[in-house]
């Protein structure tokens, strides 16, 4: 088992018990010093206090983990960025009502608002010059989906 897989297996249960999800572990080794990056997510966007809390938890585990050996390492804990692809049902749930840019397996692209979804499909509304067009999309047809940043939504208060 690789170090990355070992860390994922070691950290995921503790992170989930704290109410978060360990999305990914990345390891780089410039010279003799390792950097461990843990990407953490939640059911809602994480605030700085939550990132700090989960960072302390991960740090305590890594300090005691024999898998890390005696070498020095730097820990970075970050939340999922908006450019992170939507791949799991909880990603879609977290982004309900958000504008999603989807690239399909056939190469076509659709940017539309997620209105509802189930295990296999999502319902989206596309705004074409003020006219709304509804789409039902099979998740199996999506190659990549990401949240589009909106600086001012008309329905925000």
C-alpha positions, 0 to 999 in steps of 0.5 A, a space after each residue: 500500500 502506498 503512503 498516500 493510500 495509507 494516510 487516506 485510510 488512517 485519516 478518513 475515519 477521524 475526519 468523518 467522525 469530526 463531521 467532514 470528508 477527506 476528499 484527497 491526500 497529496 504528498 510531495 517530497 522536494 528534497 528530504 522534506 515531505 509535504 502532506 496536503 489534505 483536501 477536506 470538504 463538508 456538507 456546506 462550505 467550510 469556514 476558517 475555524 472548521 479548517 483549523 479544527 480539522 487541521 489540528 485533528 489531522 496533525 495530531 494523528 500524523 504526529 503519532 502515525 508510524 507510517 510517517 517515519 521520523 522525517 520532517 513534514 509539512 501539513 497543509 489542510 485546505 477545503 475543496 475549491 470551486 474548481 473541484 469537479 462534482 463527482 459524488 452525490 453530496 457534491 451535487 446536494 451541496 451545490 443545489 441552486 448553483 450554476 454548474 458548467 458541464 462538459 459532456 462525453 460528446 464534447 458539448 458544454 452546458 451551463 445551467 442552474 441545478 434545480 433538483 437531482 436523484 442518483 442518476 439525473 439532474 434537472 437544470 435550467 439554462 438562461 438563454 437571453 432571459 428565456 429559461 430552458 429546462 434540461 434533464 441530464 444523465 450524470 453518466 453523460 457528464 465528463 466534467 462538472 464544476 460550479 460557476 462562480 456568480 458574484 451577484 445572483 439576482 435571488 440573493 438577499 
